Protein backbone atom coordinates (compact mmCIF):
# COMPACT_ATOMS: atom_id res chain seq x y z
CA UNK A 1 0.00 0.00 0.00
CA UNK A 2 1.25 3.45 -0.89
CA UNK A 3 1.17 6.12 1.82
CA UNK A 4 2.10 9.80 1.72
CA UNK A 5 4.33 10.88 4.61
CA UNK A 6 4.24 14.36 6.10
CA UNK A 7 5.67 15.89 9.25
CA UNK A 8 5.67 19.46 10.53
CA UNK A 9 9.20 18.77 11.88
CA UNK A 10 10.61 19.15 8.35
CA UNK A 11 9.96 21.83 5.72
CA UNK A 12 6.83 21.48 3.64
CA UNK A 13 7.36 20.62 0.00
CA UNK A 14 8.08 23.70 -2.12
CA UNK A 15 6.64 22.13 -5.24
CA UNK A 16 4.26 19.43 -6.45
CA UNK A 17 5.74 16.55 -4.43
CA UNK A 18 5.55 14.87 -1.02
CA UNK A 19 8.12 14.87 1.76
CA UNK A 20 8.18 11.09 1.41
CA UNK A 21 6.28 8.05 0.19
CA UNK A 22 6.01 4.79 2.06
CA UNK A 23 5.49 1.57 0.13
CA UNK A 24 5.21 -1.64 2.13
CA UNK A 25 8.24 -1.47 4.46
CA UNK A 26 10.24 1.13 2.52
CA UNK A 27 10.32 4.90 2.94
CA UNK A 28 11.48 7.00 -0.03
CA UNK A 29 12.20 10.60 0.94
CA UNK A 30 12.33 13.62 -1.26
CA UNK A 31 15.52 15.65 -1.11
CA UNK A 32 15.83 17.67 2.06
CA UNK A 33 17.45 21.08 2.00
CA UNK A 34 18.61 23.27 4.92
CA UNK A 35 15.33 25.06 5.56
CA UNK A 36 14.03 25.66 9.06
CA UNK A 37 10.59 24.02 9.16
CA UNK A 38 9.23 26.68 11.53
CA UNK A 39 10.36 29.80 9.65
CA UNK A 40 10.85 28.59 6.09
CA UNK A 41 14.25 30.30 6.04
CA UNK A 42 17.50 28.76 4.81
CA UNK A 43 19.75 27.89 7.77
CA UNK A 44 23.50 28.53 7.59
CA UNK A 45 25.82 30.21 5.14
CA UNK A 46 28.37 27.39 4.83
CA UNK A 47 28.04 23.72 3.92
CA UNK A 48 28.73 22.55 7.49
CA UNK A 49 25.85 24.50 9.03
CA UNK A 50 23.57 23.70 6.11
CA UNK A 51 24.38 19.98 6.24
CA UNK A 52 23.39 19.81 9.92
CA UNK A 53 19.96 21.27 9.11
CA UNK A 54 19.59 18.95 6.11
CA UNK A 55 20.26 15.93 8.32
CA UNK A 56 17.79 17.13 10.98
CA UNK A 57 15.11 17.54 8.30
CA UNK A 58 15.92 14.17 6.74
CA UNK A 59 15.79 12.45 10.13
CA UNK A 60 12.36 13.96 10.83
CA UNK A 61 10.96 12.70 7.52
CA UNK A 62 12.50 9.24 7.85
CA UNK A 63 11.11 8.91 11.38
CA UNK A 64 7.67 10.16 10.29
CA UNK A 65 7.66 7.22 7.91
CA UNK A 66 8.33 4.78 10.74
CA UNK A 67 12.01 4.19 9.98
CA UNK A 68 15.24 5.55 11.47
CA UNK A 69 18.77 6.46 10.44
CA UNK A 70 19.75 2.97 11.65
CA UNK A 71 17.62 1.49 8.84
CA UNK A 72 18.56 3.82 5.98
CA UNK A 73 19.84 1.64 3.14
CA UNK A 74 20.74 4.33 0.58
CA UNK A 75 21.30 8.08 0.47
CA UNK A 76 21.75 10.39 -2.47
CA UNK A 77 23.70 13.55 -1.68
CA UNK A 78 23.94 16.65 -3.83
CA UNK A 79 26.55 19.40 -3.42
CA UNK A 80 26.91 22.57 -5.45
CA UNK A 81 30.69 22.40 -5.05
CA UNK A 82 32.82 19.26 -4.66
CA UNK A 83 35.31 21.40 -2.75
CA UNK A 84 32.77 21.02 0.11
CA UNK A 85 32.95 17.20 0.01
CA UNK A 86 35.19 16.79 3.09
CA UNK A 87 33.24 19.31 5.17
CA UNK A 88 29.95 17.68 4.16
CA UNK A 89 31.32 14.23 5.06
CA UNK A 90 32.38 15.44 8.50
CA UNK A 91 28.75 16.31 9.24
CA UNK A 92 27.21 13.30 7.48
CA UNK A 93 29.28 10.81 9.49
CA UNK A 94 27.96 12.30 12.75
CA UNK A 95 24.45 11.14 11.80
CA UNK A 96 25.32 7.74 10.32
CA UNK A 97 27.59 6.37 13.03
CA UNK A 98 26.91 2.62 13.16
CA UNK A 99 24.89 2.22 9.98
CA UNK A 100 26.79 3.26 6.86
CA UNK A 101 24.21 3.25 4.06
CA UNK A 102 25.09 2.90 0.40
CA UNK A 103 25.54 6.41 -0.98
CA UNK A 104 25.92 8.50 -4.07
CA UNK A 105 27.32 12.03 -3.83
CA UNK A 106 27.38 14.27 -6.86
CA UNK A 107 28.00 17.90 -7.66
CA UNK A 108 25.17 19.76 -9.29
CA UNK A 109 25.05 23.19 -10.82
CA UNK A 110 22.36 24.60 -8.56
CA UNK A 111 19.90 23.58 -5.82
CA UNK A 112 16.56 25.10 -4.75
CA UNK A 113 16.75 28.38 -2.82
CA UNK A 114 20.47 28.63 -3.63
CA UNK A 115 21.44 26.12 -0.91
CA UNK A 116 24.75 24.26 -0.89
CA UNK A 117 23.58 20.69 -0.20
CA UNK A 118 20.61 18.35 -0.36
CA UNK A 119 20.13 14.74 0.76
CA UNK A 120 17.45 12.14 0.06
CA UNK A 121 17.15 8.62 1.47
CA UNK A 122 15.58 5.21 1.21
CA UNK A 123 14.93 3.53 4.56
CA UNK A 124 13.56 0.22 5.78
CA UNK A 125 10.71 0.13 8.29
CA UNK A 126 11.33 -2.73 10.73
C-alpha positions as CSV (number, residue, x, y, z in Angstrom):
1,X,0.0,0.0,0.0
2,X,1.3,3.5,-0.9
3,X,1.2,6.1,1.8
4,X,2.1,9.8,1.7
5,X,4.3,10.9,4.6
6,X,4.2,14.4,6.1
7,X,5.7,15.9,9.3
8,X,5.7,19.5,10.5
9,X,9.2,18.8,11.9
10,X,10.6,19.2,8.3
11,X,10.0,21.8,5.7
12,X,6.8,21.5,3.6
13,X,7.4,20.6,0.0
14,X,8.1,23.7,-2.1
15,X,6.6,22.1,-5.2
16,X,4.3,19.4,-6.4
17,X,5.7,16.6,-4.4
18,X,5.6,14.9,-1.0
19,X,8.1,14.9,1.8
20,X,8.2,11.1,1.4
21,X,6.3,8.1,0.2
22,X,6.0,4.8,2.1
23,X,5.5,1.6,0.1
24,X,5.2,-1.6,2.1
25,X,8.2,-1.5,4.5
26,X,10.2,1.1,2.5
27,X,10.3,4.9,2.9
28,X,11.5,7.0,0.0
29,X,12.2,10.6,0.9
30,X,12.3,13.6,-1.3
31,X,15.5,15.6,-1.1
32,X,15.8,17.7,2.1
33,X,17.5,21.1,2.0
34,X,18.6,23.3,4.9
35,X,15.3,25.1,5.6
36,X,14.0,25.7,9.1
37,X,10.6,24.0,9.2
38,X,9.2,26.7,11.5
39,X,10.4,29.8,9.7
40,X,10.8,28.6,6.1
41,X,14.3,30.3,6.0
42,X,17.5,28.8,4.8
43,X,19.8,27.9,7.8
44,X,23.5,28.5,7.6
45,X,25.8,30.2,5.1
46,X,28.4,27.4,4.8
47,X,28.0,23.7,3.9
48,X,28.7,22.5,7.5
49,X,25.9,24.5,9.0
50,X,23.6,23.7,6.1
51,X,24.4,20.0,6.2
52,X,23.4,19.8,9.9
53,X,20.0,21.3,9.1
54,X,19.6,19.0,6.1
55,X,20.3,15.9,8.3
56,X,17.8,17.1,11.0
57,X,15.1,17.5,8.3
58,X,15.9,14.2,6.7
59,X,15.8,12.5,10.1
60,X,12.4,14.0,10.8
61,X,11.0,12.7,7.5
62,X,12.5,9.2,7.9
63,X,11.1,8.9,11.4
64,X,7.7,10.2,10.3
65,X,7.7,7.2,7.9
66,X,8.3,4.8,10.7
67,X,12.0,4.2,10.0
68,X,15.2,5.5,11.5
69,X,18.8,6.5,10.4
70,X,19.7,3.0,11.7
71,X,17.6,1.5,8.8
72,X,18.6,3.8,6.0
73,X,19.8,1.6,3.1
74,X,20.7,4.3,0.6
75,X,21.3,8.1,0.5
76,X,21.7,10.4,-2.5
77,X,23.7,13.6,-1.7
78,X,23.9,16.6,-3.8
79,X,26.5,19.4,-3.4
80,X,26.9,22.6,-5.4
81,X,30.7,22.4,-5.0
82,X,32.8,19.3,-4.7
83,X,35.3,21.4,-2.7
84,X,32.8,21.0,0.1
85,X,33.0,17.2,0.0
86,X,35.2,16.8,3.1
87,X,33.2,19.3,5.2
88,X,30.0,17.7,4.2
89,X,31.3,14.2,5.1
90,X,32.4,15.4,8.5
91,X,28.7,16.3,9.2
92,X,27.2,13.3,7.5
93,X,29.3,10.8,9.5
94,X,28.0,12.3,12.8
95,X,24.5,11.1,11.8
96,X,25.3,7.7,10.3
97,X,27.6,6.4,13.0
98,X,26.9,2.6,13.2
99,X,24.9,2.2,10.0
100,X,26.8,3.3,6.9
101,X,24.2,3.2,4.1
102,X,25.1,2.9,0.4
103,X,25.5,6.4,-1.0
104,X,25.9,8.5,-4.1
105,X,27.3,12.0,-3.8
106,X,27.4,14.3,-6.9
107,X,28.0,17.9,-7.7
108,X,25.2,19.8,-9.3
109,X,25.1,23.2,-10.8
110,X,22.4,24.6,-8.6
111,X,19.9,23.6,-5.8
112,X,16.6,25.1,-4.8
113,X,16.8,28.4,-2.8
114,X,20.5,28.6,-3.6
115,X,21.4,26.1,-0.9
116,X,24.7,24.3,-0.9
117,X,23.6,20.7,-0.2
118,X,20.6,18.4,-0.4
119,X,20.1,14.7,0.8
120,X,17.4,12.1,0.1
121,X,17.2,8.6,1.5
122,X,15.6,5.2,1.2
123,X,14.9,3.5,4.6
124,X,13.6,0.2,5.8
125,X,10.7,0.1,8.3
126,X,11.3,-2.7,10.7
